[in-house]
Amino acid sequence: MALAVGVGALRAAFQMLLDAVIAVKAEATVFKPHLGKIKSTLDSLQPMIEEIEKYSSQEGLENYAMQMEEGVNLVRKCSKVGVWRCCRKYRYTTKLDELDRCLQRLVDVLKVQGIRYVRETLVSLRNIETALHRIEGNFVMQNQSEKINGWPAVPEPPPVTVGLDVPVKELKIKLLQDDVSMLVLTAAGGCGKTTLAKKFCQDQEVKDKFKNNIFFVTLSKKPNLDLIVHELYQRKGSQVPAFQNEVIAVNWLQQFLKETGQSPLLFVLDDVWSGSESLLEKFDQFKMSNYKVLVTSRFSFRRFGSPYHLESLNDADAMALFRHSASLDDKTSYAREDLSRKIVELCKGFPLAITEVGRSLRGQPIEIWQTKVMEWSKGSSILASNNDLLACLQSSLDALDTEKPILKECFLDLCSFPRDQRISAVNLVDMWAELYGLDEPSLSIAKLYELTTQSLANLAVTRNEREPDGYYTEHFVTQHDMLRELAIHQASQDPIEQRKRLIIKTCGDNLPMWLAEQKHQPLQARLLSISTDAAFSKKWPNMQLPKAEVLVLNFETSSYALPEFVKKMDNLKVLIVTNYGFLPSELNNFQLLGSSSNLKRIRFERISIPSLSKNLKQLKSVQKISLFMCSIGQAFGKGSIQILDALPNLAEMHIDYCHDLVELPEELCDLIRLKKLSITNCHKLSALPEKIGKLVSLEVLRLRSCTDLLELPGSIRNLKKLNFLDISYCFSIKELPEHIGEMCSLKKLNMRQCSRLQDLPASVLDLEQLKNVICDEETELLWEPFLPLLKNVHIKVVKEDINLNWLHKLPS
């Protein structure tokens, strides 16, 4: 009786879904192709549903009935989606595709049940030919020319491809090595990964090697191992039973590989998403010399080896692709050619953007071309006028919505910085510590690695450190312009007043219209970013930002004034001011910061710092100050207020690439609550104040790459809480302080490339807490006489790469 109920429910749900698809397809234009595809699958299912009572096993049909009922609701909702609701259109398109895949799985399940029924029936039926014809008639699929044991041929790449010859060669070199079984081909959505995989399969050398043993499978977000294994056996003309669990499916896969792997075998697993690692492991666990797996994905899946990153197109290939997409010929006018070059430059070598923009302009009057170029050059988004491009990129963010919401917010924050500029990872560390509670810098760096893994950003390190120690000044983030536009588009979906992050970019003195019309209404943004160019000269209008916690100011002028509204930003916690001009810029209105009672972190880049004690009132809440490539000669001069009174709770100070720093001012030694002092790449720094021993709370002292620093003051012995000392690349230091052994908390010492250091003081034997010493091959020799008595010390010798990055005094 239960089976009958299950069959009845399935039949009823099937009929409801079929009726809904027919009705909505007749009136909905937005989803007509997708509904047509579902209708074809339902047509294939109908004869099987009618014969379903004959099958001996009907297990699991209730689940399919429930999915069909959900499908009815989905199809009805699709009838209400308008043409211009691109985000909703993409969401429902994805769900319709998932519904069709579910129906296809039911086709396969019933197909196997039907074959089993044939075998049972043949025993009792006299007329075998009649029975076979009758059963086979129930298994006619959408494409009647495709046989039940057929495997789809490797799909052909587009008729015109550009810039893929070199990547195909590089893929062959990497994947066809004997010790490589799986290679992940990765890039952002729309970069041409699938096209490259198709072209790879059509390469003559690849075809000669693998012949007919090339299997191209598109997995998407919810791969089905059962279906894949069934299709593999169908390719051989064999059938397998329905699998009760995944273990059985894996066993059948292993058996297939053993039988087929006698000849070279290539799998292409296309469009693999995060969450499919377990499936990839099942394909990767079979190590055979003739067995290769090529994976295409937006995710790099590093556990399966070093991935292959598909780069953007170069200018020549990008132009060739655009000409093809826009159907330009050799007789194209000079004016249109000039516009084409500008469009290609705006697309930044992104294949899908080039293709879609070219198609949209095909056959259009030149005035349309000129208008588009003008709009895009002024900052309008290419994504806003191209739904397919937007949907492709948006899908990467949709995957983060529920799985990793904070990572999505981190991605969106990257648009706070100007286009075509490297983003200092330290900026993001400060922002995310306050916005998302990522208190440890390593947590923010981990987020950047995750974004890199998902092809949403690229984290680059200018000096490759094998021994992480919390130093991230030389970590930088880059991002493709299309991904940056995606972040800006996503951030601007809400009304101005309700946005969590407000991104303002001006061209000259032209302010956004909404800003002039705002009329002092409070804005709800937690993050405000303002970017102005070299032509900006206006006074910034008043804004009310009661909830803003992060303020990012980007500019290019030789002088810049902090906006007056800063003094009313009562919740401000992070201030990041970056001058993208070549020389340090003069910063005015510095005294406004005295009104920010919650300000914790300040970072200045390429700023001429005025005297802090003259311009600052008491900033009780400031805990961290970072100065990068700043002019700080006047910053710590004497004034009306002592520096300890101005910054009573300062715990961290970072000074990097500040080339006018010759001697560290004594006034800094009054900051008795300072826990971290990092002075790096200040090549003219020659002396530290003798009073540095007053910094009794100091736990980290980093002096790396201060190449002219001659010695460490003797008072360093008083730093009883210091646990990490970094003097790496301090080439001029000849000796360590005689009483360095009194630093009773020192656990880690980095002294790589201290090439003039001749010997160590005997007091190093008193460093009872010392555990790790990082050396090069020369400085290691200095420790050899002491090692028999320093049982707990681990000497780590780092062989130096030939790398002169430390000489780059103006990192770009």
N, C-alpha and C positions, 0 to 999 in steps of 0.2 A: 504493500500500500504506500509506503514511504517513497519508493522509486516512482510510482505513478504520480504522486504529488510533485516530486522533483521535475519530472518530465512535463507535467502540466504547467508548472510555474515557468519553466524555460520556454515552452511554446507561447504562453501568454505574453511574457516579457519580449520575446522575439517579435511577435506581431505588433506590439505597442511601439517598439523601436522602429520597425520598418515603416509603420504608418507615420510616425513623427518625422522620420528622415524624408519621406516622400513629400509631406506637407510643407516642411520648412524649406526644403530644397527648391520648391516651386516659387517661393516668395523671397528667399534670402539670397542676395547677390554676393555678400562678403565671403561666405563660407561655401559657396556652391561647389568648387573643386573638391574640397574635403568631404562634403556630404555625398558627392558623387562617388568618391572612392569607397566610403562606408556602404553606400547602396550596392555597389558591385560585390563587396564582401558578403553582404546580407543575401544577395541573390545566390552566391555560391553556397551559403549555409542552408538556404531554404529546403532543398531536397534532402539534406542530411537530417534536419529537424523533423521532417515528415516521417523518416524511416527510423527514428531514434529508438523506438521501443524494441527493435530487433537486436540491439547491441546488448551484450551480456553484462557490461560494466557501465554504470551511469554515475559513478562516483565523482563528486565535485561539481555536478551540474547546477546545484543551488547557488554556488558562488558566481557562475556565469550569469544566472538569472538575475542576481542582485546587481551585477555590473551592467547588464542591459537596462534594468530599471533606472539606475543612475544615469545611463546614457540617454534615456528618454528626457530626463530633466535637463541634461546638458544641451541636447539638440534644441529644446524649446527655448532655453536661454539665449542660444545663438541667434534666434530670430529677432531679438531685441537689441542687438549690438549694431551701432551705427558705423558707417564707413570710416569716420575720422577718429574713432576711438582705438588708436593703434596699439596701445598697451593692452587693452582688453581684448582686442582682436588677436594679438599674439598669444595671450593666455588661453583663449578658447581654441585657437588653432592647435596648440600643444595638446590640450585635452582631447580634441577630436582625433588627433593622431594616435594618442594612447588608447582611445576607444577602438579604433580600427585595428591596432595591434592585438588588443584583447580578443576581438572577434576572429582575427587570423589564427590566434592560438587555439580557439575553439574549433576552427576548421581543421587544424592539424590533429587535435585530440580525437575528433570524430572520424577523421580520415584513418587514423590508426585503428580505432574501434571497428570501422567498416571493413578494413582489411582482415582483421581478426574474424569478423563475422563471415567474410568470404571463405576463409579456410574451414570454418566450422560447417558452413553450408555445403561446401563441395563434397563433403563425405556422404551426404544424404541425397543430394540432387543428382538426377540422372543426366540432365542436360547441362553440362558444365559451361558450355559456350553461352547459353542463355543467362545463366546466373552471373557470369562475369560481366556480360554486357549491362545487365541490370544494375549491378553494384557500381561499376565504373561510371555509369551515367550519373550517379549521385555525387561523384567527386570531380565534376567539371569545375575548374577554377575560373577566375576572372579572365585569365589568358588561356584560351582553350588549346592553344598550340603548345603550351608548356606541359610536359609529362610529369607524372607524379614523382618520378625519380630524378627529375631535372634540377640542377643547381644553377641559379642565375649566373650568366657569364659575367666575367669581370667588367664592370661598367667602363665605358669609353670616357676619356677625358674630353673636355670641350674641344671643338674643332680648332680653336686658336688658343694656345697657351704661350705665355712669355715668362722668361726668367727662371725656368725650371730645369734647364739642362744641367747646370752646375749642381743644384740640389739633388737631382737624380743620381749623378755620379757620386756625390758624397754619401748618399744613402746606401748605394751599392758597396762602397768601401767599408762603411760602418757595419751594415747588417750582414754582409756575406762573409765576414770573418768567421773562422772556425769556432772561436770561443764566445761568439755572440749568438744568443737564441732569440732575444726580444729587443726591439728598438722602439722607443716612443718618439714619434714625430709630433712636436708641440708648437703651438703659436696661438694667438688670440683668434676668436671666431672671425671668419671672413678673410683670413690671410692666405687661403689656398691649400690647406693641409690635405683635404680629400682629393683635390685636383692633382696634387703632387703624388699622392698614393696611387691614383689611377694611372698616371703617366709612368710611374715606377713599374707597375704591373705590365704595361704595354712595351716596356723597354725590351729590345731584342735579346740582350744578354740574359735578362731575368726570365723571359719566356723560354729561351733555350735551356736554361737550367731547370726550371720547375715544370715546364710543359703544361699539361692539363691539371696539375696539382696546385692550382692557385685558387684560394677560397677568399672571397671578398664579402665581409659581413658588416653591416651597419648596425651598431648596438644601441646608440642613443642612451637615454637616461635610465631605462629599466631593462637591462639585458636579460634574456631568458636562455639559460644554458640548455634546458630540455629541448627547446625548439632548435637551437643550433645543432645539437647532437643528432636529432631526428633528421635534419636537413643534410647533415654530412653523410649519413647512411643512405638517404635517398639518392644522393649523388652516385653511390655505388650500386644503386638498384636494389638495396636491401631495406628491410623494415625492422624496427625495434619496438618493443612494448612500451606502453606508457610508464614513466619512471615514478616510483613511489616516493623517492627522495633524491636529493642532490648527489649523495654518495654514489647511488647507482648510475646516475647520469655521468659522473666523473669516470667511473669504471668503464662505461661504454666508450667515452671519449678516449681513454687510454688504450682501449682495444683497437679503436679506429686508427690511432696514431701508430700503433705497432704494426698493423696490417698495411697501412698506407705509407708509413715512413721509410719503407725500403727504398723508395724513390724520393728525390728532393720535394719538399712540401712547404708551401708558403701560405700563411694566414695573414689577411689584412683585417684587423679589427678597427673599424672606422667609427669616429665620433664617440669615443669612450669618455664617460663622465666620471667625476669624483664619486666614490662609493662603489665603484666596480673593481676595486683592487683584488677582492677575493676571486673574481672571475679571471682576472689576468694571471693571478697566481696559479690557477688550475691549468692555464695554457703554458705557463712558463716552467712548470715543475718537470716537464718531460724534456730532458736534455739529450737531444740527438743531433748529430753533426749536419744532417740533411733537413732539419726542421727549423723554420724561421717564422717569427711573428713580428709584423709591423703594426704598431698601434698609432692611430691618429687621435689627438686629444688636445683640448685646451689646458689640460693638467699634465704636469711633467712626470708624475709617478716615479720619483727618483729611486725608489726602492728597486726598480727594475733596471738600474744602470743609468749612465749618463745619457740624457735625452738629446735629440737633434732639434735645434731651434730653427724654424723657418723664418728667415729675415724678410723685411719689407722689400718691395721692388726698387731697383735703382731707377734713376731718372729716365734712361733710355727705354727700359722695359715698361715702366709706368706709362710713358708717352705712347708706346706701341699699343698697349692694352686699351688706353683711352681712345685712340684713333679707331681701333676696331669696334669698341663699344658704341662710339658715337657715329660710326659709319662714315668717317672722314676719308677722302681719297686724296690723290696727289694734286688735285686741282683746287684744294681748299684754299680760301683766301688767306692772306697774311694776317688779317685782323683776327680771323677765327683760330688760326694757328697760335697767335700770341695769347689769346684767351685760353686755349687748350693748355699751354704751358703753365699759366697761372693756376688753372684748375688742378692740374696734376701736382703742382707744388703744394696746394692746399690739402690734397688728399694724402700727402706724405707716404706715397708708395703702398698704400693699403688697397689690395686688389679688389675687394668687394665694393669699397667706396668708389674707386675708379670706374668699375664696371657699372654700378647703379647710376652714378652721376652721368656717365657717358650715355647710357640708355635714355635717361630722363631728358637729355638735351638733344637727342637724335632728331633731326628734322626741324628743330625749333629755329625761329628767326634769330638773327645775331643779337637783336636787342634783348631777347630773353637771356642769352648767354652773358651779355654785359651786365644785366641786372643781377644775375646770380653771383657773378664774380665780385661785383661791388658789395653785395650783402654779406657774402662769406668773408671777404677781406676785412669788413668792419666788425666781424665777430659773430655774425649769425651762424647758427649751427647747420652743418650739412645734414646732420641726423634729422633735424626738424622737418626737412623736406623729403625724406626718404624712409618710408615705413619698413621696407625689407631690411635695409642696413641697420636701422634702429632695433628691429626685432632680433636680428642675429646677435648683436652685441648685448642687448637687454637680457637675453637668455642666461648669460653668465652671471648677471646680478640676481636674476630670479632664483638661481640655484643657491644663492647665499641667504635669501630672505629668511628661511626657516632654519637652515643648517648652521649658518655662521653670521648672525646679524651684526655683531661688532665688526667683523672683517669687512662687511659691506660698508659700514660707516667709515672705517679706515680708508677704504678705496675712495669713497666720495670726498673725503678730506683732502685728497691729493690735488683736487682742482683749486685749492686755496693759493696755489703758487703759479707763476706765469708760464705760459707756453714756451716750449723749447729751452727750458732751464732745468738744470739738475736741482733736485730737492735734497737738502741736507737731511740725513736721517735723524740728526739731533733735533731738528725742528719738530719732527713728528713725535719723537720721544717725549718732548715737553708737552706737546698738545695732548697726546693720548694719555699721559699720566693723569691729567686733570679731567679730560672728557670721559674716559672709560675706565679709570682706576688702574691703568697699567703702570704700577708704581716702579717696577724694576725695568731699566732700559732694555734688558734682554727680551722682555715680553713684547715690547713694541717692535724690536728687530725681528722677532719670530713672526709677527703679523706681516711684516714686509716680505719675509721669505715665503709666507703662505700666498701673498698676492703674486709674487714672482712665479710660484709653482702653478698658479691658476692663470698665468699669462695676462694678468691685469696690471702688472707693473714690472719693473726690472730693477733689482737691487744690485748695485755695483760697488766694489770695494777697491779703492785706489792702491791700497797696500794690503797684500794678502797676509793676514796674521793667522798663524796656526794655533796660537795660544790666546783665546778670547779672555779679555780682562775688563770688559765694560767700556773700552775705548772705541767710540763709534763716530768720531769726527771725520774719518775718511770713508764713511759709508754714504753713498748717494743713491737717490731714486730717480729713475727716468720713466717716462710713460709716453706711449704713442698718442699723438694728438686726437685720434678718433676715440680712444679710451678716455682721454680728458674731456672731450666733448660729451661723451656718455655720462660722465660724472656730473658735469654742469647741467645737462638736460635733466638728469634724475633729481638733482638738488633744486631745480626750478619748477617742479611740478606743482608745489603748493603755492597759494597766494603769498605775496611778498611778506605780509605781516606774520604769517604762520611758519615760515621756513626755518628749519633748524640751523642751516648754514646759509649765510648771505654772501654771495660772490659778486663783487662790483669791479668792473674794469672800464676805465675811461680811455677815450682817444682824444688827446689834447685836453681842452677845458670843457668838453661835451659830457655833462653828467647825465645819467639815466633819467628819463622823463618821470618815472615813478618817484624819484628822489625829490624832484622839484614839487611834486604834487602830494607828498607825504603829509605835510601839515602837522608835523610833530606827533604823529601817532606812534605809540610804542611798538617796537619790533621784537619778535620772540626768539630771534636767532641766538644759539649758543656760541656760534663761530661767525666772525665777521672778517672777510678778506677784502682789502682794497688794493687794486693795482693801478698805478698811473704811469704814463710814459714821460719822456723827456720834455714834452711840450706842455705839461700840466703846470698851471701857475695860480689856480684859484684857491681861495680859502674854502675849506671843506664845510658844507652846510651842517646844521645841527641835526643830530639823530638821537633818538631815545632807545637805548639797548639795555634794559634792566636785567636781562638774563644772559647777556654775552659773557662767556668765560674765556674766550680766546680771541685775540685781535692780531691779524696778520697784515702788515703794511709793506707793500712792494712798490718801489719807485726807482727812477733813473736820474733824478735831478741832482745838482751839486749841493743843494740845501733842501731841507724838508722840515716841515713843522708838524709836530704831533697834533692831530685834530682836537679842537676844543672840547668835543663831546667826550673825550677820554675821561675828563674829571668827573663825569656823571655815570661812568660805567662801574657801578658799585660792586658788581660781581666778577669783575675782570681778574683772571688768575694767571693768564699767560700772554705776554706781549712779545711778538716776533717782528723785528724791523729789519728789512733787507734792502740794501741799495744795490741795484744791478748795473750801476755805472762802473767805470773802471777804477776811479779814485774814491777814497773815503769821502762821504758826504757829511756836511754839517747838520746836526740835528738840533732843532729849536723846540721851544715849549717843553723842555725836559722837566721843568718843575711841575707839570701837570700830573706826573706820576705820583706826586706826593699825596694826591687825593684818592689813590687806589688802595683802599685798606685791605683788600683780599689778594693783591698781586703777589704771586709766588715765584714766577719764573720770567726772566727777561733774557732775550737773545738779540744781540745787535750784530749785523754783518756789513762790513765796509762803511762804518760810521766813525766820524771823528767825535770821540767822547769828550764832552766838557767835564769840568771838575765836578765829581759826584758830590763832594762835601759842600760845594757852593750852590749847586742846583737842586739838590734833593732835600726834601723834608724827611722826617723819619719814616722809613718803610719797614714797619715791624714784621710784615708777613713775607717779605721777599726771602726766599730760601736758596735760589740759584740764579747766577748771572753768567752768561756766556758771551764772549767777545771774539768774533771771528774776522780776521783781516781788518781790524779796526785800528784807528790811530788813537793811542791811549796815553800819549805823553803827558797830557794835562789832567787825566782822569782822576788821579789819586793825590792831587796837590792839596795843600792845606786850605781850609776855608772856615766858614762860620760854624760848622758842625763837624764833630769828629766822625770818622768813617764808621766806628763801632756804634755811634748813636744813630747814624743814618741807616745802617744795615745791621741791626742788633741780632738778627736770627739767621744771617747768611750762613748756609751750610755747604754750599758748593760754588766754586768759581773756576771757570774754564776760559783760558786765554790761548788762542790758537792763531798762528800766522800773523801776529801783531809785530811788525818789523821795526817799529820805533821803540820797542821795549828793550832797553839796554841794561837797566838795573831794576830789580823788583823793588818798589817803594816800601820803606819801612812801615808806612801807615797800614799796610795790609796785615802786618803782624799783630795788629790790635783786634783782628776778627777772631776772637778766642773761641767762637762756636763753629768755626769752619772745620768741616770734616773731610772735604775733598778739595784739593788744589791741583789743577791740571794746567800746566804751562807747556805747550807743545809747538814745535815748528817755529819757535821764536829764535831765529838764527843769530841775532845780535845780542841776545841776553848773555851777559858775561858774569854776573854776580847775583847772588841771593843775599838778602840782609842777614846779618848775624843774629838778629832778633827773631829769626824764623822759629826758634825754639819756643817762643811764646804761644805758638798755635797748638796748645796742649790737647785739643780735641781732634786734631788731624788724624785721619785713618788712611787716607790715600794721598800720596804725593807723586805726581806724574810730571817728569821733566823731559820727556822724550824729544829727540831731534832738536835740542837746544845746543847747536853745534859749537858755539863759542863759550859755553859755560865752563869755567875753569875749575871750580871746586864746590863742594858742599860745605856749608858753615859747620863749625864744630858744635854749635848749639842744637844741631839736629838730634843729638843724643837725648834731648829732653822730650822728644816726640814719643812718649811712652805708649800711646794708643795707635801709632802708625803700624798698619799691617801689610801695606803694599807700597814699595818704592820702585819707581820706573825711571831709570836713567839711560835707557837704550838710545843709541845713536848720539850720545853726548861724547863726541870724538875728542874733546879737549880736556876732559877730566883725567888727571894723572894719578890721583890717589883718593881713597875714601877716608872719611874722618877717623882719627885714631880710636875714638871711643864709640864707634858705631854699634858695638856690641851692647850698649846700654838701651838700645831700642828693643825693649823686652817683648813687644807684641808683633814684631816683624815676622810675617809668615811667607811673604813672596817678594822676590827681588828680580827685576828684569834689568840685565846689564849687557845686553847684546850690543856689539859694535862699539864698545868703549875701548877703542883700539890703543889709546895711550896709557891705559891703566897698566902699571908695571907689577904691582903686588897688592896683597890684601893685608889689612891690619890684623894683628893677632886676636883682637877682640871679637872677630867674627865667630870665634869658638863659643862666645857667650850668647849667641843668638839661639836660645833654646827653642823658640817657637818657629824658627825658620824651617819651612818644608819644601819650597820650590825655588830654584834658581834657574833663570833662563839665560843661556849664554850662547855665544858663537864658539867655534872651534878653538879660537885663541884664548878667550877669557875663561874657558873651561880649565885650561892648564893652571890658572891661578888658584883653583880650588883643590887641586889634587893633593897638596900636602895636608889639607885640613879634613879631607873626607873620612879618613879612618876614625876621626874623633866626632864627626857629625853624622851619626848613624841614621838620623831621620831626614836628612836633606836629600832631595831628588834633584839632580842636575839634568836639565833638559837642554840639549844642544840643538840649535836651529841652524841648519845650513842656509846661508843667504842666497836668495836668487839674485841674479845680476839685475838690479832694479834701482833706478835713480829717481823714483817718485818723490823722495824726500827733498830733492832739490827744487821742486816746482813751487816756487814761492807764491805764485798767483794761480792756484788751481782754478780751472775754468768750470 
